Amino acid sequence: MSSDNIVLIEIAGEDAGLAVPDTQGVRFYSGSARFHALDGRRFARLSELKRAAAEHAATVNFGLKGLRGLQRAS
């Protein structure tokens, strides 16, 4: 498999995860805790994955966006 076929899924400015094609469609690998519920799911088409991720994002809000830019304590 070539990395040229892997697609980064971004929802509302947030990196949701990666869509990796396989023989039965595309499999989703979450890159954010907000999208872990979809991790490992297979979708027949990329458009179905994007729709599911957008719908999921609309129902789950961790409120973490406001924490961007903060530094980790040493």
N, CA, C and O atoms as a Tripos MOL2 file, in Angstrom:
@<TRIPOS>MOLECULE
protein
  296   295    74     0     0
PROTEIN
NO_CHARGES

@<TRIPOS>ATOM
      1 N           0.8450   -1.1790    0.0000 N.3       1 MET1
      2 CA          0.0000    0.0000    0.0000 C.3       1 MET1
      3 C           0.8860    1.2360    0.0000 C.2       1 MET1
      4 O           1.9030    1.2910    0.6910 O.2       1 MET1
      5 N           0.4920    2.2020   -0.7680 N.am      2 SER2
      6 CA          1.2440    3.4450   -0.8740 C.3       2 SER2
      7 C           0.6670    4.5010    0.0500 C.2       2 SER2
      8 O          -0.5490    4.5890    0.2170 O.2       2 SER2
      9 N           1.5370    5.3010    0.6500 N.am      3 SER3
     10 CA          1.0610    6.3840    1.5180 C.3       3 SER3
     11 C           0.3770    7.4760    0.7040 C.2       3 SER3
     12 O          -0.2590    8.3630    1.2740 O.2       3 SER3
     13 N           0.5000    7.4220   -0.6320 N.am      4 ASP4
     14 CA         -0.1750    8.3960   -1.4920 C.3       4 ASP4
     15 C          -1.6880    8.2650   -1.4000 C.2       4 ASP4
     16 O          -2.4100    9.2140   -1.7060 O.2       4 ASP4
     17 N          -2.1750    7.1100   -0.9860 N.am      5 ASN5
     18 CA         -3.6100    6.8620   -0.9170 C.3       5 ASN5
     19 C          -4.2150    7.2090    0.4400 C.2       5 ASN5
     20 O          -5.4390    7.2290    0.5750 O.2       5 ASN5
     21 N          -3.4000    7.4780    1.4330 N.am      6 ILE6
     22 CA         -3.8920    7.8100    2.7680 C.3       6 ILE6
     23 C          -4.3590    9.2580    2.7840 C.2       6 ILE6
     24 O          -3.6740   10.1480    2.2780 O.2       6 ILE6
     25 N          -5.5290    9.4850    3.3680 N.am      7 VAL7
     26 CA         -6.1360   10.8160    3.3700 C.3       7 VAL7
     27 C          -6.3130   11.2960    4.8010 C.2       7 VAL7
     28 O          -6.8450   10.5760    5.6460 O.2       7 VAL7
     29 N          -5.8650   12.5160    5.0670 N.am      8 LEU8
     30 CA         -6.0910   13.1520    6.3610 C.3       8 LEU8
     31 C          -7.5110   13.7040    6.3800 C.2       8 LEU8
     32 O          -7.9000   14.4520    5.4830 O.2       8 LEU8
     33 N          -8.2750   13.3440    7.3830 N.am      9 ILE9
     34 CA         -9.6440   13.8320    7.5270 C.3       9 ILE9
     35 C          -9.6310   14.9890    8.5080 C.2       9 ILE9
     36 O          -9.1780   14.8480    9.6440 O.2       9 ILE9
     37 N         -10.1260   16.1270    8.0660 N.am     10 GLU10
     38 CA        -10.1940   17.3200    8.9050 C.3      10 GLU10
     39 C         -11.6560   17.7390    9.0120 C.2      10 GLU10
     40 O         -12.3520   17.8650    8.0040 O.2      10 GLU10
     41 N         -12.1070   17.9510   10.2260 N.am     11 ILE11
     42 CA        -13.4820   18.3620   10.4810 C.3      11 ILE11
     43 C         -13.4490   19.6590   11.2700 C.2      11 ILE11
     44 O         -12.9060   19.7020   12.3740 O.2      11 ILE11
     45 N         -14.0180   20.7030   10.7210 N.am     12 ALA12
     46 CA        -14.0960   22.0110   11.3770 C.3      12 ALA12
     47 C         -12.7290   22.4700   11.8880 C.2      12 ALA12
     48 O         -12.6120   22.9660   13.0080 O.2      12 ALA12
     49 N         -11.7010   22.3000   11.0590 N.am     13 GLY13
     50 CA        -10.3680   22.7580   11.4230 C.3      13 GLY13
     51 C          -9.6010   21.8510   12.3640 C.2      13 GLY13
     52 O          -8.4950   22.1920   12.7820 O.2      13 GLY13
     53 N         -10.1640   20.7040   12.7050 N.am     14 GLU14
     54 CA         -9.5120   19.7640   13.6240 C.3      14 GLU14
     55 C          -9.1210   18.5040   12.8600 C.2      14 GLU14
     56 O          -9.9280   17.9640   12.1040 O.2      14 GLU14
     57 N          -7.8930   18.0310   13.0500 N.am     15 ASP15
     58 CA         -7.4650   16.7810   12.4430 C.3      15 ASP15
     59 C          -8.1820   15.6400   13.1500 C.2      15 ASP15
     60 O          -7.9150   15.3500   14.3170 O.2      15 ASP15
     61 N          -9.1010   14.9920   12.4230 N.am     16 ALA16
     62 CA         -9.8840   13.9080   13.0060 C.3      16 ALA16
     63 C          -9.1260   12.5930   12.9730 C.2      16 ALA16
     64 O          -9.1810   11.8140   13.9260 O.2      16 ALA16
     65 N          -8.4190   12.3440   11.8820 N.am     17 GLY17
     66 CA         -7.6890   11.0950   11.7520 C.3      17 GLY17
     67 C          -7.3460   10.8130   10.3050 C.2      17 GLY17
     68 O          -7.3650   11.7010    9.4530 O.2      17 GLY17
     69 N          -7.0300    9.5470   10.0470 N.am     18 LEU18
     70 CA         -6.6030    9.1400    8.7170 C.3      18 LEU18
     71 C          -7.5720    8.1340    8.1140 C.2      18 LEU18
     72 O          -8.0980    7.2630    8.8060 O.2      18 LEU18
     73 N          -7.7970    8.2690    6.8150 N.am     19 ALA19
     74 CA         -8.5650    7.2950    6.0520 C.3      19 ALA19
     75 C          -7.5610    6.4800    5.2520 C.2      19 ALA19
     76 O          -6.8310    7.0190    4.4210 O.2      19 ALA19
     77 N          -7.5320    5.1700    5.5110 N.am     20 VAL20
     78 CA         -6.5770    4.2830    4.8510 C.3      20 VAL20
     79 C          -7.3570    3.2970    3.9950 C.2      20 VAL20
     80 O          -8.1410    2.5040    4.5160 O.2      20 VAL20
     81 N          -7.1470    3.3440    2.6830 N.am     21 PRO21
     82 CA         -7.8830    2.4290    1.8120 C.3      21 PRO21
     83 C          -7.4660    0.9760    2.0280 C.2      21 PRO21
     84 O          -6.3050    0.6770    2.3100 O.2      21 PRO21
     85 N          -8.4390    0.0880    1.8880 N.am     22 ASP22
     86 CA         -8.1640   -1.3420    1.8910 C.3      22 ASP22
     87 C          -9.0360   -1.9870    0.8230 C.2      22 ASP22
     88 O          -9.6710   -1.2800    0.0400 O.2      22 ASP22
     89 N          -9.0780   -3.2720    0.7770 N.am     23 THR23
     90 CA         -9.8000   -3.9570   -0.2960 C.3      23 THR23
     91 C         -11.3140   -3.8140   -0.2020 C.2      23 THR23
     92 O         -12.0190   -4.0900   -1.1730 O.2      23 THR23
     93 N         -11.8220   -3.3900    0.9460 N.am     24 GLN24
     94 CA        -13.2690   -3.2850    1.1410 C.3      24 GLN24
     95 C         -13.7470   -1.8500    1.3400 C.2      24 GLN24
     96 O         -14.8970   -1.6380    1.7250 O.2      24 GLN24
     97 N         -12.9070   -0.8790    1.0910 N.am     25 GLY25
     98 CA        -13.2970    0.5200    1.2650 C.3      25 GLY25
     99 C         -12.1870    1.3000    1.9160 C.2      25 GLY25
    100 O         -11.0410    1.2520    1.4680 O.2      25 GLY25
    101 N         -12.5200    2.0320    2.9910 N.am     26 VAL26
    102 CA        -11.5260    2.7830    3.7390 C.3      26 VAL26
    103 C         -11.7200    2.5300    5.2300 C.2      26 VAL26
    104 O         -12.8470    2.4230    5.7130 O.2      26 VAL26
    105 N         -10.6210    2.4370    5.9420 N.am     27 ARG27
    106 CA        -10.6780    2.2660    7.3920 C.3      27 ARG27
    107 C         -10.2090    3.5710    8.0270 C.2      27 ARG27
    108 O          -9.2660    4.2070    7.5560 O.2      27 ARG27
    109 N         -10.8900    3.9540    9.1100 N.am     28 PHE28
    110 CA        -10.5910    5.2040    9.8010 C.3      28 PHE28
    111 C          -9.7320    4.9290   11.0240 C.2      28 PHE28
    112 O         -10.0170    4.0260   11.8100 O.2      28 PHE28
    113 N          -8.6670    5.7280   11.1750 N.am     29 TYR29
    114 CA         -7.8150    5.6840   12.3560 C.3      29 TYR29
    115 C          -7.8430    7.0670   12.9870 C.2      29 TYR29
    116 O          -7.3460    8.0280   12.4000 O.2      29 TYR29
    117 N          -8.4150    7.1730   14.1690 N.am     30 SER30
    118 CA         -8.5870    8.4820   14.7970 C.3      30 SER30
    119 C          -7.2530    9.0770   15.2040 C.2      30 SER30
    120 O          -6.3190    8.3720   15.5860 O.2      30 SER30
    121 N          -7.1940   10.3930   15.1080 N.am     31 GLY31
    122 CA         -6.0100   11.1270   15.5180 C.3      31 GLY31
    123 C          -6.3210   12.0830   16.6440 C.2      31 GLY31
    124 O          -5.4760   12.8820   17.0490 O.2      31 GLY31
    125 N          -7.5430   11.9980   17.1500 N.am     32 SER32
    126 CA         -8.0060   12.8930   18.1910 C.3      32 SER32
    127 C          -8.9600   12.1230   19.1050 C.2      32 SER32
    128 O          -9.7490   11.3020   18.6380 O.2      32 SER32
    129 N          -8.8830   12.3880   20.3860 N.am     33 ALA33
    130 CA         -9.7680   11.7150   21.3440 C.3      33 ALA33
    131 C         -11.2360   11.9300   20.9930 C.2      33 ALA33
    132 O         -12.0820   11.0790   21.2680 O.2      33 ALA33
    133 N         -11.5200   13.0470   20.3990 N.am     34 ARG34
    134 CA        -12.9000   13.3630   20.0280 C.3      34 ARG34
    135 C         -13.4730   12.3600   19.0280 C.2      34 ARG34
    136 O         -14.6900   12.1930   18.9500 O.2      34 ARG34
    137 N         -12.6090   11.6920   18.2640 N.am     35 PHE35
    138 CA        -13.0630   10.7850   17.2160 C.3      35 PHE35
    139 C         -12.7420    9.3180   17.5070 C.2      35 PHE35
    140 O         -12.8570    8.4780   16.6150 O.2      35 PHE35
    141 N         -12.3430    8.9970   18.7390 N.am     36 HIS36
    142 CA        -11.9970    7.6180   19.0820 C.3      36 HIS36
    143 C         -13.1560    6.6490   18.8830 C.2      36 HIS36
    144 O         -12.9250    5.4680   18.6230 O.2      36 HIS36
    145 N         -14.3650    7.1060   18.9970 N.am     37 ALA37
    146 CA        -15.5210    6.2220   18.8210 C.3      37 ALA37
    147 C         -15.5890    5.6600   17.4000 C.2      37 ALA37
    148 O         -16.1960    4.6130   17.1760 O.2      37 ALA37
    149 N         -14.9750    6.3450   16.4500 N.am     38 LEU38
    150 CA        -14.9890    5.8820   15.0590 C.3      38 LEU38
    151 C         -13.7190    5.1060   14.6990 C.2      38 LEU38
    152 O         -13.6210    4.5710   13.5950 O.2      38 LEU38
    153 N         -12.7650    5.0390   15.5960 N.am     39 ASP39
    154 CA        -11.4740    4.4170   15.3180 C.3      39 ASP39
    155 C         -11.6340    2.9580   14.9060 C.2      39 ASP39
    156 O         -12.3070    2.1780   15.5800 O.2      39 ASP39
    157 N         -11.0070    2.6050   13.7910 N.am     40 GLY40
    158 CA        -11.0290    1.2350   13.3120 C.3      40 GLY40
    159 C         -12.2300    0.8800   12.4600 C.2      40 GLY40
    160 O         -12.2700   -0.1980   11.8670 O.2      40 GLY40
    161 N         -13.2070    1.7680   12.3880 N.am     41 ARG41
    162 CA        -14.3940    1.4720   11.5700 C.3      41 ARG41
    163 C         -14.0590    1.5200   10.0930 C.2      41 ARG41
    164 O         -13.2330    2.3220    9.6550 O.2      41 ARG41
    165 N         -14.7050    0.6570    9.3340 N.am     42 ARG42
    166 CA        -14.5240    0.6080    7.8940 C.3      42 ARG42
    167 C         -15.7540    1.2250    7.2230 C.2      42 ARG42
    168 O         -16.8920    0.9950    7.6340 O.2      42 ARG42
    169 N         -15.4950    1.9980    6.2030 N.am     43 PHE43
    170 CA        -16.5490    2.6450    5.4260 C.3      43 PHE43
    171 C         -16.3900    2.2450    3.9670 C.2      43 PHE43
    172 O         -15.2720    2.0600    3.4860 O.2      43 PHE43
    173 N         -17.4940    2.1130    3.2730 N.am     44 ALA44
    174 CA        -17.4490    1.7180    1.8610 C.3      44 ALA44
    175 C         -16.8020    2.7970    1.0010 C.2      44 ALA44
    176 O         -16.0840    2.4960    0.0470 O.2      44 ALA44
    177 N         -17.0620    4.0590    1.3470 N.am     45 ARG45
    178 CA        -16.5230    5.1780    0.5680 C.3      45 ARG45
    179 C         -16.0000    6.2750    1.4860 C.2      45 ARG45
    180 O         -16.4460    6.4160    2.6240 O.2      45 ARG45
    181 N         -15.0620    7.0370    0.9800 N.am     46 LEU46
    182 CA        -14.4960    8.1540    1.7250 C.3      46 LEU46
    183 C         -15.5750    9.1590    2.1010 C.2      46 LEU46
    184 O         -15.5420    9.7220    3.1960 O.2      46 LEU46
    185 N         -16.5210    9.3880    1.2130 N.am     47 SER47
    186 CA        -17.5950   10.3470    1.5000 C.3      47 SER47
    187 C         -18.4310    9.9090    2.7100 C.2      47 SER47
    188 O         -18.8920   10.7520    3.4800 O.2      47 SER47
    189 N         -18.6280    8.6010    2.8780 N.am     48 GLU48
    190 CA        -19.3720    8.1000    4.0360 C.3      48 GLU48
    191 C         -18.5930    8.3340    5.3270 C.2      48 GLU48
    192 O         -19.1710    8.6850    6.3560 O.2      48 GLU48
    193 N         -17.2860    8.1390    5.2640 N.am     49 LEU49
    194 CA        -16.4420    8.3800    6.4350 C.3      49 LEU49
    195 C         -16.4940    9.8480    6.8340 C.2      49 LEU49
    196 O         -16.6650   10.1690    8.0090 O.2      49 LEU49
    197 N         -16.3470   10.7320    5.8650 N.am     50 LYS50
    198 CA        -16.3730   12.1740    6.1540 C.3      50 LYS50
    199 C         -17.7100   12.5900    6.7610 C.2      50 LYS50
    200 O         -17.7470   13.3810    7.7040 O.2      50 LYS50
    201 N         -18.7940   12.0650    6.2290 N.am     51 ARG51
    202 CA        -20.1200   12.3970    6.7600 C.3      51 ARG51
    203 C         -20.2680   11.8960    8.1920 C.2      51 ARG51
    204 O         -20.7750   12.6150    9.0530 O.2      51 ARG51
    205 N         -19.8260   10.6600    8.4500 N.am     52 ALA52
    206 CA        -19.9260   10.0910    9.8000 C.3      52 ALA52
    207 C         -19.0810   10.8920   10.7890 C.2      52 ALA52
    208 O         -19.5100   11.1320   11.9180 O.2      52 ALA52
    209 N         -17.8850   11.3070   10.3750 N.am     53 ALA53
    210 CA        -17.0150   12.0870   11.2580 C.3      53 ALA53
    211 C         -17.6260   13.4530   11.5560 C.2      53 ALA53
    212 O         -17.5690   13.9220   12.6930 O.2      53 ALA53
    213 N         -18.2060   14.0920   10.5510 N.am     54 ALA54
    214 CA        -18.8320   15.4000   10.7560 C.3      54 ALA54
    215 C         -20.0410   15.2800   11.6820 C.2      54 ALA54
    216 O         -20.2420   16.1180   12.5610 O.2      54 ALA54
    217 N         -20.8410   14.2380   11.4820 N.am     55 GLU55
    218 CA        -22.0120   14.0350   12.3460 C.3      55 GLU55
    219 C         -21.5770   13.7350   13.7770 C.2      55 GLU55
    220 O         -22.1840   14.2210   14.7300 O.2      55 GLU55
    221 N         -20.5400   12.9460   13.9200 N.am     56 HIS56
    222 CA        -20.0300   12.6120   15.2540 C.3      56 HIS56
    223 C         -19.5040   13.8670   15.9540 C.2      56 HIS56
    224 O         -19.7760   14.0880   17.1340 O.2      56 HIS56
    225 N         -18.7580   14.6750   15.2260 N.am     57 ALA57
    226 CA        -18.2010   15.9070   15.8060 C.3      57 ALA57
    227 C         -19.3020   16.8450   16.2740 C.2      57 ALA57
    228 O         -19.1320   17.5660   17.2570 O.2      57 ALA57
    229 N         -20.4140   16.8370   15.5830 N.am     58 ALA58
    230 CA        -21.5290   17.7150   15.9490 C.3      58 ALA58
    231 C         -22.1990   17.2760   17.2500 C.2      58 ALA58
    232 O         -22.8670   18.0720   17.9090 O.2      58 ALA58
    233 N         -22.0170   16.0050   17.6170 N.am     59 THR59
    234 CA        -22.6800   15.4950   18.8240 C.3      59 THR59
    235 C         -21.7340   15.3750   20.0160 C.2      59 THR59
    236 O         -22.1890   15.2210   21.1490 O.2      59 THR59
    237 N         -20.4140   15.4440   19.7720 N.am     60 VAL60
    238 CA        -19.4310   15.2800   20.8460 C.3      60 VAL60
    239 C         -18.6160   16.5530   20.9600 C.2      60 VAL60
    240 O         -18.0400   17.0190   19.9770 O.2      60 VAL60
    241 N         -18.5660   17.1130   22.1510 N.am     61 ASN61
    242 CA        -17.7740   18.3220   22.3580 C.3      61 ASN61
    243 C         -16.9840   18.1670   23.6440 C.2      61 ASN61
    244 O         -17.5490   18.2040   24.7370 O.2      61 ASN61
    245 N         -15.6770   17.9950   23.5130 N.am     62 PHE62
    246 CA        -14.8230   17.8520   24.6910 C.3      62 PHE62
    247 C         -14.4130   19.1940   25.2640 C.2      62 PHE62
    248 O         -13.8840   19.2600   26.3740 O.2      62 PHE62
    249 N         -14.6520   20.2740   24.5160 N.am     63 GLY63
    250 CA        -14.2840   21.5850   25.0040 C.3      63 GLY63
    251 C         -12.7850   21.8050   25.0820 C.2      63 GLY63
    252 O         -12.3260   22.6300   25.8730 O.2      63 GLY63
    253 N         -12.0170   21.0910   24.2850 N.am     64 LEU64
    254 CA        -10.5650   21.1960   24.3570 C.3      64 LEU64
    255 C          -9.9840   22.2510   23.4260 C.2      64 LEU64
    256 O          -8.8090   22.5960   23.5580 O.2      64 LEU64
    257 N         -10.7550   22.7640   22.5060 N.am     65 LYS65
    258 CA        -10.2050   23.7300   21.5570 C.3      65 LYS65
    259 C          -9.6310   24.9500   22.2610 C.2      65 LYS65
    260 O          -8.6330   25.5090   21.8060 O.2      65 LYS65
    261 N         -10.2290   25.3650   23.3370 N.am     66 GLY66
    262 CA         -9.7480   26.5410   24.0440 C.3      66 GLY66
    263 C          -8.4180   26.3240   24.7500 C.2      66 GLY66
    264 O          -7.8160   27.2800   25.2390 O.2      66 GLY66
    265 N          -7.9530   25.0810   24.8080 N.am     67 LEU67
    266 CA         -6.7080   24.7790   25.4850 C.3      67 LEU67
    267 C          -5.4960   24.7970   24.5520 C.2      67 LEU67
    268 O          -4.3610   24.6500   25.0050 O.2      67 LEU67
    269 N          -5.7330   24.9750   23.2640 N.am     68 ARG68
    270 CA         -4.6140   25.0120   22.3240 C.3      68 ARG68
    271 C          -3.6730   26.1450   22.6820 C.2      68 ARG68
    272 O          -4.1030   27.2310   23.0690 O.2      68 ARG68
    273 N          -2.4020   25.8820   22.5500 N.am     69 GLY69
    274 CA         -1.4060   26.9070   22.8270 C.3      69 GLY69
    275 C          -0.8950   26.8860   24.2540 C.2      69 GLY69
    276 O           0.0970   27.5440   24.5670 O.2      69 GLY69
    277 N          -1.5610   26.1360   25.1260 N.am     70 LEU70
    278 CA         -1.0610   26.0220   26.4990 C.3      70 LEU70
    279 C           0.1450   25.1070   26.5130 C.2      70 LEU70
    280 O           0.2370   24.1820   25.7060 O.2      70 LEU70
    281 N           1.0520   25.3540   27.4080 N.am     71 GLN71
    282 CA          2.2400   24.5300   27.5180 C.3      71 GLN71
    283 C           2.0600   23.5060   28.6190 C.2      71 GLN71
    284 O           1.4090   23.7550   29.6340 O.2      71 GLN71
    285 N           2.6510   22.3560   28.3890 N.am     72 ARG72
    286 CA          2.5990   21.2770   29.3760 C.3      72 ARG72
    287 C           3.4700   21.6220   30.5660 C.2      72 ARG72
    288 O           4.5680   22.1560   30.4030 O.2      72 ARG72
    289 N           2.9910   21.3230   31.7560 N.am     73 ALA73
    290 CA          3.7800   21.5860   32.9660 C.3      73 ALA73
    291 C           5.0000   20.7020   32.9930 C.2      73 ALA73
    292 O           4.9370   19.5450   32.5770 O.2      73 ALA73
    293 N           6.1140   21.2270   33.4770 N.am     74 SER74
    294 CA          7.3640   20.4440   33.5440 C.3      74 SER74
    295 C           7.3760   19.5380   34.7310 C.2      74 SER74
    296 O           8.3460   18.8090   34.9420 O.2      74 SER74
@<TRIPOS>BOND
     1     1     2 1
     2     2     3 1
     3     3     4 2
     4     3     5 am
     5     5     6 1
     6     6     7 1
     7     7     8 2
     8     7     9 am
     9     9    10 1
    10    10    11 1
    11    11    12 2
    12    11    13 am
    13    13    14 1
    14    14    15 1
    15    15    16 2
    16    15    17 am
    17    17    18 1
    18    18    19 1
    19    19    20 2
    20    19    21 am
    21    21    22 1
    22    22    23 1
    23    23    24 2
    24    23    25 am
    25    25    26 1
    26    26    27 1
    27    27    28 2
    28    27    29 am
    29    29    30 1
    30    30    31 1
    31    31    32 2
    32    31    33 am
    33    33    34 1
    34    34    35 1
    35    35    36 2
    36    35    37 am
    37    37    38 1
    38    38    39 1
    39    39    40 2
    40    39    41 am
    41    41    42 1
    42    42    43 1
    43    43    44 2
    44    43    45 am
    45    45    46 1
    46    46    47 1
    47    47    48 2
    48    47    49 am
    49    49    50 1
    50    50    51 1
    51    51    52 2
    52    51    53 am
    53    53    54 1
    54    54    55 1
    55    55    56 2
    56    55    57 am
    57    57    58 1
    58    58    59 1
    59    59    60 2
    60    59    61 am
    61    61    62 1
    62    62    63 1
    63    63    64 2
    64    63    65 am
    65    65    66 1
    66    66    67 1
    67    67    68 2
    68    67    69 am
    69    69    70 1
    70    70    71 1
    71    71    72 2
    72    71    73 am
    73    73    74 1
    74    74    75 1
    75    75    76 2
    76    75    77 am
    77    77    78 1
    78    78    79 1
    79    79    80 2
    80    79    81 am
    81    81    82 1
    82    82    83 1
    83    83    84 2
    84    83    85 am
    85    85    86 1
    86    86    87 1
    87    87    88 2
    88    87    89 am
    89    89    90 1
    90    90    91 1
    91    91    92 2
    92    91    93 am
    93    93    94 1
    94    94    95 1
    95    95    96 2
    96    95    97 am
    97    97    98 1
    98    98    99 1
    99    99   100 2
   100    99   101 am
   101   101   102 1
   102   102   103 1
   103   103   104 2
   104   103   105 am
   105   105   106 1
   106   106   107 1
   107   107   108 2
   108   107   109 am
   109   109   110 1
   110   110   111 1
   111   111   112 2
   112   111   113 am
   113   113   114 1
   114   114   115 1
   115   115   116 2
   116   115   117 am
   117   117   118 1
   118   118   119 1
   119   119   120 2
   120   119   121 am
   121   121   122 1
   122   122   123 1
   123   123   124 2
   124   123   125 am
   125   125   126 1
   126   126   127 1
   127   127   128 2
   128   127   129 am
   129   129   130 1
   130   130   131 1
   131   131   132 2
   132   131   133 am
   133   133   134 1
   134   134   135 1
   135   135   136 2
   136   135   137 am
   137   137   138 1
   138   138   139 1
   139   139   140 2
   140   139   141 am
   141   141   142 1
   142   142   143 1
   143   143   144 2
   144   143   145 am
   145   145   146 1
   146   146   147 1
   147   147   148 2
   148   147   149 am
   149   149   150 1
   150   150   151 1
   151   151   152 2
   152   151   153 am
   153   153   154 1
   154   154   155 1
   155   155   156 2
   156   155   157 am
   157   157   158 1
   158   158   159 1
   159   159   160 2
   160   159   161 am
   161   161   162 1
   162   162   163 1
   163   163   164 2
   164   163   165 am
   165   165   166 1
   166   166   167 1
   167   167   168 2
   168   167   169 am
   169   169   170 1
   170   170   171 1
   171   171   172 2
   172   171   173 am
   173   173   174 1
   174   174   175 1
   175   175   176 2
   176   175   177 am
   177   177   178 1
   178   178   179 1
   179   179   180 2
   180   179   181 am
   181   181   182 1
   182   182   183 1
   183   183   184 2
   184   183   185 am
   185   185   186 1
   186   186   187 1
   187   187   188 2
   188   187   189 am
   189   189   190 1
   190   190   191 1
   191   191   192 2
   192   191   193 am
   193   193   194 1
   194   194   195 1
   195   195   196 2
   196   195   197 am
   197   197   198 1
   198   198   199 1
   199   199   200 2
   200   199   201 am
   201   201   202 1
   202   202   203 1
   203   203   204 2
   204   203   205 am
   205   205   206 1
   206   206   207 1
   207   207   208 2
   208   207   209 am
   209   209   210 1
   210   210   211 1
   211   211   212 2
   212   211   213 am
   213   213   214 1
   214   214   215 1
   215   215   216 2
   216   215   217 am
   217   217   218 1
   218   218   219 1
   219   219   220 2
   220   219   221 am
   221   221   222 1
   222   222   223 1
   223   223   224 2
   224   223   225 am
   225   225   226 1
   226   226   227 1
   227   227   228 2
   228   227   229 am
   229   229   230 1
   230   230   231 1
   231   231   232 2
   232   231   233 am
   233   233   234 1
   234   234   235 1
   235   235   236 2
   236   235   237 am
   237   237   238 1
   238   238   239 1
   239   239   240 2
   240   239   241 am
   241   241   242 1
   242   242   243 1
   243   243   244 2
   244   243   245 am
   245   245   246 1
   246   246   247 1
   247   247   248 2
   248   247   249 am
   249   249   250 1
   250   250   251 1
   251   251   252 2
   252   251   253 am
   253   253   254 1
   254   254   255 1
   255   255   256 2
   256   255   257 am
   257   257   258 1
   258   258   259 1
   259   259   260 2
   260   259   261 am
   261   261   262 1
   262   262   263 1
   263   263   264 2
   264   263   265 am
   265   265   266 1
   266   266   267 1
   267   267   268 2
   268   267   269 am
   269   269   270 1
   270   270   271 1
   271   271   272 2
   272   271   273 am
   273   273   274 1
   274   274   275 1
   275   275   276 2
   276   275   277 am
   277   277   278 1
   278   278   279 1
   279   279   280 2
   280   279   281 am
   281   281   282 1
   282   282   283 1
   283   283   284 2
   284   283   285 am
   285   285   286 1
   286   286   287 1
   287   287   288 2
   288   287   289 am
   289   289   290 1
   290   290   291 1
   291   291   292 2
   292   291   293 am
   293   293   294 1
   294   294   295 1
   295   295   296 2
@<TRIPOS>SUBSTRUCTURE
     1 MET1         2 RESIDUE 1 A MET
     2 SER2         6 RESIDUE 1 A SER
     3 SER3        10 RESIDUE 1 A SER
     4 ASP4        14 RESIDUE 1 A ASP
     5 ASN5        18 RESIDUE 1 A ASN
     6 ILE6        22 RESIDUE 1 A ILE
     7 VAL7        26 RESIDUE 1 A VAL
     8 LEU8        30 RESIDUE 1 A LEU
     9 ILE9        34 RESIDUE 1 A ILE
    10 GLU10       38 RESIDUE 1 A GLU
    11 ILE11       42 RESIDUE 1 A ILE
    12 ALA12       46 RESIDUE 1 A ALA
    13 GLY13       50 RESIDUE 1 A GLY
    14 GLU14       54 RESIDUE 1 A GLU
    15 ASP15       58 RESIDUE 1 A ASP
    16 ALA16       62 RESIDUE 1 A ALA
    17 GLY17       66 RESIDUE 1 A GLY
    18 LEU18       70 RESIDUE 1 A LEU
    19 ALA19       74 RESIDUE 1 A ALA
    20 VAL20       78 RESIDUE 1 A VAL
    21 PRO21       82 RESIDUE 1 A PRO
    22 ASP22       86 RESIDUE 1 A ASP
    23 THR23       90 RESIDUE 1 A THR
    24 GLN24       94 RESIDUE 1 A GLN
    25 GLY25       98 RESIDUE 1 A GLY
    26 VAL26      102 RESIDUE 1 A VAL
    27 ARG27      106 RESIDUE 1 A ARG
    28 PHE28      110 RESIDUE 1 A PHE
    29 TYR29      114 RESIDUE 1 A TYR
    30 SER30      118 RESIDUE 1 A SER
    31 GLY31      122 RESIDUE 1 A GLY
    32 SER32      126 RESIDUE 1 A SER
    33 ALA33      130 RESIDUE 1 A ALA
    34 ARG34      134 RESIDUE 1 A ARG
    35 PHE35      138 RESIDUE 1 A PHE
    36 HIS36      142 RESIDUE 1 A HIS
    37 ALA37      146 RESIDUE 1 A ALA
    38 LEU38      150 RESIDUE 1 A LEU
    39 ASP39      154 RESIDUE 1 A ASP
    40 GLY40      158 RESIDUE 1 A GLY
    41 ARG41      162 RESIDUE 1 A ARG
    42 ARG42      166 RESIDUE 1 A ARG
    43 PHE43      170 RESIDUE 1 A PHE
    44 ALA44      174 RESIDUE 1 A ALA
    45 ARG45      178 RESIDUE 1 A ARG
    46 LEU46      182 RESIDUE 1 A LEU
    47 SER47      186 RESIDUE 1 A SER
    48 GLU48      190 RESIDUE 1 A GLU
    49 LEU49      194 RESIDUE 1 A LEU
    50 LYS50      198 RESIDUE 1 A LYS
    51 ARG51      202 RESIDUE 1 A ARG
    52 ALA52      206 RESIDUE 1 A ALA
    53 ALA53      210 RESIDUE 1 A ALA
    54 ALA54      214 RESIDUE 1 A ALA
    55 GLU55      218 RESIDUE 1 A GLU
    56 HIS56      222 RESIDUE 1 A HIS
    57 ALA57      226 RESIDUE 1 A ALA
    58 ALA58      230 RESIDUE 1 A ALA
    59 THR59      234 RESIDUE 1 A THR
    60 VAL60      238 RESIDUE 1 A VAL
    61 ASN61      242 RESIDUE 1 A ASN
    62 PHE62      246 RESIDUE 1 A PHE
    63 GLY63      250 RESIDUE 1 A GLY
    64 LEU64      254 RESIDUE 1 A LEU
    65 LYS65      258 RESIDUE 1 A LYS
    66 GLY66      262 RESIDUE 1 A GLY
    67 LEU67      266 RESIDUE 1 A LEU
    68 ARG68      270 RESIDUE 1 A ARG
    69 GLY69      274 RESIDUE 1 A GLY
    70 LEU70      278 RESIDUE 1 A LEU
    71 GLN71      282 RESIDUE 1 A GLN
    72 ARG72      286 RESIDUE 1 A ARG
    73 ALA73      290 RESIDUE 1 A ALA
    74 SER74      294 RESIDUE 1 A SER
